[in-house]
């Protein structure tokens, strides 16, 4: 299981999103657990981004919402950690 590192921006957008859509709380939790366990699980639809977001990855929470993340070195593990960058709708995060 990979470590998840929450950026301040991700934390703020998570709070805002949950406040506006309480039903997403459970979906985001499930997605984060799956991301930590296997970031390339087919249900996440993980994909590498291009352009101004090159180097980052995105995965799907539900039809509209995405999580942006990047892989970073984890000194406590052989696997890379996952740095959570942003959460929001497709238009908000891209």
C-alpha positions in Angstrom: 0.0 0.0 0.0 1.4 3.4 -1.0 1.5 6.4 1.3 -0.9 9.3 0.4 0.5 12.8 0.9 -2.2 15.4 1.0 -1.4 18.8 -0.4 -3.0 21.9 1.3 -4.9 22.6 -2.0 -6.3 19.0 -2.1 -7.4 19.3 1.6 -9.2 22.6 0.9 -11.0 21.3 -2.2 -11.9 18.1 -0.5 -13.6 20.0 2.3 -15.4 22.3 -0.1 -16.5 19.4 -2.3 -17.8 17.3 0.6 -19.7 20.4 2.0 -21.4 21.0 -1.3 -22.0 17.3 -2.1 -22.1 15.2 1.1 -22.8 12.0 -0.9 -19.3 12.2 -2.4 -17.7 11.6 1.0 -17.9 7.9 0.8 -17.0 7.7 -2.9 -13.8 9.8 -2.3 -12.9 7.6 0.6 -13.3 4.4 -1.5 -11.3 6.0 -4.3 -8.4 7.1 -2.0 -8.2 3.6 -0.5 -8.1 2.0 -4.0 -5.5 4.6 -5.1 -3.2 3.7 -2.2 -3.7 0.0 -2.8 -3.4 -0.1 -6.6 -3.2 3.3 -8.5 -3.7 1.5 -11.8 -6.8 -0.5 -10.9 -9.2 -0.4 -13.9 -12.0 1.1 -11.9 -9.9 4.3 -11.3 -9.3 4.9 -15.0 -5.9 6.4 -14.1 -4.1 8.2 -16.9 -1.1 10.4 -17.4 -1.8 14.1 -18.2 -0.2 16.2 -21.0 0.4 19.8 -21.7 0.6 22.2 -18.7 -0.2 19.3 -16.3 2.5 17.0 -17.7 4.0 14.8 -15.0 0.7 14.6 -13.1 -1.9 11.8 -13.3 -5.7 11.7 -12.9 -8.1 9.1 -11.7 -11.9 9.0 -11.6 -14.1 9.4 -8.4 -17.4 9.3 -10.3 -18.7 10.5 -13.7 -17.9 14.2 -13.0 -15.1 14.2 -10.3 -11.4 13.6 -10.7 -8.4 13.4 -8.4 -5.1 14.8 -9.7 -2.0 13.2 -8.2 1.7 12.6 -8.9 4.2 9.9 -7.8 6.9 11.1 -5.5 9.8 9.3 -3.8 9.0 7.8 -0.4 12.2 7.4 1.7 10.3 4.9 4.0 9.4 2.5 1.2 10.6 1.0 -2.1 7.3 2.2 -3.7 6.7 5.7 -4.6 4.2 7.7 -2.5 1.2 9.4 -4.1 1.0 13.2 -3.7 -2.6 14.3 -4.0 -2.8 17.6 -5.9 -6.5 18.5 -6.6 -10.0 17.2 -6.5 -12.9 18.5 -8.5 -15.0 18.2 -11.6 -13.4 17.7 -15.0 -13.5 21.4 -15.8 -12.2 22.5 -12.4 -9.1 20.3 -12.4 -8.0 20.4 -16.0 
